[in-house]
Amino acid sequence: MASSAFEAGHNTPPDGRFGHEWFTWAPCSYPFDLTLQPAATVPCGRTRAGLPVGLHIVAPYLRDDLVRRGARAFESTRPWPSIAEPRPLA
């Protein structure tokens, strides 16, 4: 994604820097939907503000197996800690 997470209930980041259309802040995701390429997003870190950052894994048409293997490999080397309780908004 071209942006970190933003408040739920918005189609675009609320600060207006990307305009009002979702594809202006998500330029890397919809082409894969249009070309039917399998994709997955796995957590890979956090911003300085503590918001989650995801790694987008994409494979060629009909190669879902590669996406699953890539996601499993990344998650096995960089396990994401589980959160027992929701974190309060900062």
C-alpha positions as CSV (number, residue, x, y, z in Angstrom):
1,M,0.0,0.0,0.0
2,A,1.1,3.6,-0.5
3,S,-0.1,4.5,3.0
4,S,-0.1,3.1,6.5
5,A,-3.3,2.2,8.2
6,F,-5.9,4.9,8.8
7,E,-9.1,5.3,10.8
8,A,-11.8,2.8,10.0
9,G,-14.9,4.2,8.2
10,H,-12.9,6.1,5.6
11,N,-12.3,5.1,2.0
12,T,-9.1,7.2,1.8
13,P,-6.7,8.6,4.5
14,P,-8.7,11.4,6.3
15,D,-6.0,14.0,5.8
16,G,-7.0,14.4,2.1
17,R,-3.5,13.9,0.7
18,F,-4.7,11.2,-1.7
19,G,-8.0,12.8,-2.8
20,H,-11.4,10.9,-2.5
21,E,-10.8,7.8,-4.6
22,W,-9.5,4.6,-3.0
23,F,-7.2,3.8,-6.0
24,T,-5.1,6.9,-5.4
25,W,-3.7,5.5,-2.1
26,A,-3.8,1.8,-3.2
27,P,-2.1,1.9,-6.6
28,C,-0.4,-1.5,-6.1
29,S,-3.4,-3.7,-5.2
30,Y,-6.1,-3.3,-7.8
31,P,-4.0,-4.2,-10.8
32,F,-3.6,-7.7,-9.3
33,D,-7.4,-8.0,-8.9
34,L,-7.9,-7.0,-12.5
35,T,-5.3,-9.6,-13.8
36,L,-6.6,-12.3,-11.4
37,Q,-3.2,-12.7,-9.8
38,P,-3.4,-14.3,-6.4
39,A,-2.1,-12.1,-3.6
40,A,-1.9,-12.0,0.2
41,T,-0.9,-9.5,2.8
42,V,1.0,-10.5,5.9
43,P,1.9,-8.3,8.8
44,C,5.6,-7.3,8.7
45,G,6.0,-4.4,11.2
46,R,4.6,-1.2,12.7
47,T,4.9,2.5,12.0
48,R,6.4,4.8,14.6
49,A,2.8,5.5,15.7
50,G,2.3,1.7,16.3
51,L,0.0,1.1,13.2
52,P,0.5,-2.2,11.4
53,V,2.4,-2.4,8.1
54,G,1.8,-5.3,5.7
55,L,3.9,-7.1,3.1
56,H,1.9,-7.7,-0.1
57,I,2.9,-11.0,-1.7
58,V,1.8,-11.6,-5.4
59,A,2.2,-14.6,-7.7
60,P,1.4,-15.3,-11.3
61,Y,-2.1,-16.2,-12.5
62,L,-3.4,-19.4,-10.9
63,R,-0.3,-19.8,-8.7
64,D,-2.1,-19.5,-5.3
65,D,0.4,-22.2,-4.0
66,L,3.3,-19.7,-4.4
67,V,1.5,-17.0,-2.5
68,R,0.7,-19.4,0.4
69,R,4.3,-20.7,0.4
70,G,5.7,-17.2,0.4
71,A,3.4,-16.1,3.2
72,R,4.1,-19.1,5.3
73,A,7.9,-18.7,4.8
74,F,7.8,-15.0,5.8
75,E,5.6,-15.6,8.8
76,S,7.8,-18.5,10.0
77,T,10.9,-16.3,10.0
78,R,9.1,-13.2,11.3
79,P,6.3,-14.4,13.6
80,W,3.7,-11.7,14.4
81,P,2.9,-11.5,18.1
82,S,-0.7,-12.1,19.0
83,I,-2.6,-9.4,20.8
84,A,-4.8,-10.6,23.7
85,E,-6.6,-7.3,24.1
86,P,-7.5,-4.5,21.7
87,R,-5.0,-1.7,21.9
88,P,-6.4,1.8,22.8
89,L,-6.3,4.4,20.1
90,A,-3.5,6.9,20.7
